[in-house]
């Protein structure tokens, strides 16, 4: 059986206090579709837990990953985005994926990372309503909807929206493959 994301490489960013479902659900769905997903954090082989206690171990550190060898990146929500956006390496990655028009997935509070990277001006997005004004103040066009795709940027509001988010994210990867 052919999988639509065979040979696709994806970075999943992680730091302590990630929203458990918003990290693991996309990883599993992308892997089911054939993608290779590496979990990347401040340190390689670092072990920590999400907001609700689900553990993760990173594969690589921000500094050692050659992100230009990847086809896209996903950013989970939780309190993790407030930490992730403080790393210049993370913002550099996000800007590069944006410049290359490669898929960027973000859910809930993950919009903070894209805001800090300065890539949302004129982009249609959604997020948890708690950061709606942050998104709008960054120039984004915020929508009160479950999930939305604007080109290569795919966003969703909350864990309950994951079933709407992942088909849009997978489609963004498929479209990226077809445009190579």
C-alpha positions, 0 to 999 in steps of 0.5 A: 500500500502506497502511503501519501507521505512516503519519503517526507521528513518532518520536524516536531518541535518539543519542550517541557509542558507541551500539550500532549495530544497536540504533539503526539496525535500529529506525529502518529498521523503523519507517521501513519501517512508514511512520513518520518518525524523527528522530535527536536528540542533544546537537547538531544535525547532529553526526556520530559513530560507534557502538561498531562504527564505524557513523556517524550524523548527528543531525537535531536537538538535545535543546534544539531539538526540540519533543518534544510533536509526536512519537508516541514515542521509542526509546533504543538501548543501547551505552554511549550510555545512560550519557551520555544519562541525564545530560541533563535534556532527555532525562529530561524527554522520557522523563517526558513520553512516559511521562505521555502513555502514548506508546510508549517503546522501550528495548533493552540498556543503554537501561534506564539512561535510564528508570531515571534518569527514574524511570518504571519502578516496577511496570513489566515490563521486560527488559534486558541482564542486566548492568543487571538489578539496576539495573532491579529496584532502580528498582522494575521487574519484570525478566524474563529474556526476549528482549523484553517489552511492558508497555503503552506501554513496550517493552524487549529484551535484546540485538541478537539480540532485535531481531526480537522487539522491533520487532513489539512496538514497532510494535504499541505505536505502532499501539495508540497510534494507535487510542486517539487 
